Amino acid sequence: MEITSETHVNALLKFSKGVDWLNGQIGKYVIWLILASTVISAINAVVRKALNIGSNAFLEVQWYLFAASFMIASAYTLLNGEHVKIDVVSSKLSKRAQIWIDVIGFSFFLTPMCLAILYYGVPFFLKGVADGPEPLKLFQSDRIHPNENAHPLMLATVWPELRKLLPK
């Protein structure tokens, strides 16, 4: 079997269709995270007002569910062209121009931002806090949230990286 550039293109198109299908399936079900977040928020509000019992755990679960739904659904949103754009301007342009705006926006804004978050975010969690000599002493009992002892260490880790970005 001869491998041609057409074979590569067909393989990439098949892969792309698979990714689109997966994003479509995920997008259909991630809405349940929004519902769960809303129900937890309502229950927390009622319990807090009626029984005078508050819980930060409910608030945090609500935030995590919303954040997860936002992050997970972002690919679905892009797939369906529902991302933030200036419709007043783009609606007056041809479909080809709209596609070029998306390509340029994704290439020069979205992709660099994602790469910057990965580049600066991963070291934030890897240097000194989670991989420190005694990491459990730097986290609250839930082992997720840093405690007050971790804050100076996180600042000492992140500040040199942020300083490089500031003008001199």
C-alpha positions in Angstrom: 0.0 0.0 0.0 1.4 3.3 -1.1 1.2 6.1 1.5 0.4 9.4 -0.2 -0.3 12.9 1.1 -4.0 12.2 0.3 -3.8 9.2 2.7 -2.4 11.5 5.4 -5.1 14.2 4.8 -7.8 11.5 4.9 -6.4 10.2 8.2 -6.3 13.7 9.7 -9.9 14.4 8.5 -11.1 11.1 10.1 -9.3 12.1 13.3 -10.8 15.6 13.2 -14.3 14.1 12.7 -13.7 11.8 15.6 -12.7 14.8 17.8 -15.8 16.8 16.7 -18.0 13.8 17.5 -16.5 13.4 20.9 -16.9 17.2 21.6 -20.5 17.0 20.5 -21.2 14.1 22.9 -19.5 15.8 25.8 -21.3 19.0 25.1 -24.7 17.3 25.3 -24.0 15.9 28.7 -22.0 18.7 30.4 -25.3 20.7 30.8 -26.0 18.4 33.7 -23.1 20.0 35.6 -24.9 23.4 35.2 -28.1 21.9 36.6 -26.2 20.3 39.5 -24.5 23.6 40.3 -27.8 25.5 40.2 -29.6 22.9 42.5 -26.7 23.0 45.0 -26.7 26.8 45.0 -30.5 26.9 45.6 -30.3 24.2 48.4 -27.4 26.1 50.0 -29.3 29.4 49.9 -32.5 27.8 51.4 -30.6 26.0 54.1 -28.6 29.1 55.0 -31.7 31.3 55.3 -34.2 28.8 56.8 -31.9 26.9 59.1 -29.1 29.4 59.6 -26.6 26.7 58.6 -24.0 27.6 56.0 -21.4 25.5 54.4 -18.4 26.6 52.3 -18.3 23.0 51.0 -21.6 23.6 49.1 -20.2 26.9 47.7 -17.0 25.3 46.6 -18.8 22.3 44.9 -21.0 24.8 43.1 -17.9 26.7 41.9 -16.1 23.6 40.8 -19.1 22.3 38.9 -19.5 25.6 37.1 -15.8 25.8 36.4 -15.8 22.2 35.1 -18.8 22.8 32.9 -17.3 26.0 31.5 -13.9 24.4 30.7 -15.4 21.1 29.4 -18.0 22.9 27.2 -15.5 25.3 25.7 -14.6 22.9 22.9 -18.3 22.2 22.2 -18.9 26.0 22.1 -16.1 26.5 19.6 -17.3 23.5 17.5 -20.7 25.1 17.2 -19.4 28.7 16.6 -20.9 30.1 19.8 -17.7 31.6 21.1 -17.4 35.3 21.8 -17.1 37.3 18.7 -18.2 40.7 17.4 -21.3 39.8 15.5 -22.0 43.4 14.4 -18.8 43.4 12.4 -18.6 39.7 11.4 -22.2 39.5 10.2 -21.4 42.1 7.5 -18.4 40.0 6.2 -18.4 37.1 3.9 -18.3 33.5 5.3 -14.7 33.3 4.1 -13.7 36.5 6.0 -15.5 35.2 9.1 -13.5 31.9 8.9 -10.3 33.9 8.5 -11.1 36.0 11.6 -11.6 32.8 13.5 -8.4 31.3 12.2 -6.4 34.4 13.1 -8.1 34.8 16.5 -7.5 31.2 17.4 -3.9 31.3 16.1 -2.8 34.6 17.6 -5.0 34.9 20.8 -6.5 31.6 21.9 -3.5 29.3 21.3 -0.9 31.6 22.8 -3.1 32.2 25.8 -3.5 28.4 26.3 0.2 27.9 25.9 1.0 30.7 28.4 -1.4 29.3 30.9 0.2 25.8 30.6 3.7 27.3 30.6 3.2 29.5 33.7 0.5 27.5 35.4 2.1 24.0 35.6 5.3 25.2 37.3 3.1 27.1 39.8 1.8 23.8 41.1 4.9 21.8 40.6 7.6 23.9 42.2 7.8 23.8 45.9 4.2 23.3 47.0 2.9 19.9 45.8 6.5 18.5 45.4 8.0 20.1 48.5 9.6 18.3 51.3 6.4 18.1 53.4 3.5 18.9 51.0 0.7 17.9 53.4 1.7 20.7 55.8 1.0 23.2 53.0 -2.6 22.1 52.3 -5.8 22.3 54.2 -7.3 19.0 55.5 -9.1 18.5 52.2 -5.6 18.2 50.5 -6.8 20.4 47.7 -6.6 24.0 48.9 -3.3 25.5 50.0 -3.2 26.9 53.5 -1.7 30.2 54.8 1.8 28.6 55.0 1.8 27.8 51.3 1.0 31.4 50.1 4.4 32.9 50.6 6.0 29.9 48.9 3.6 30.1 46.0 4.3 33.8 45.6 8.1 33.1 45.8 7.6 30.6 43.0 5.4 32.6 40.7 6.8 36.1 41.3 10.1 35.5 39.4 8.1 34.3 36.4 5.7 37.2 36.5 8.6 39.7 36.9 10.1 38.5 33.6 6.9 39.7 31.9 6.9 43.2 33.5 8.6 46.0 31.6 11.9 47.1 33.2 
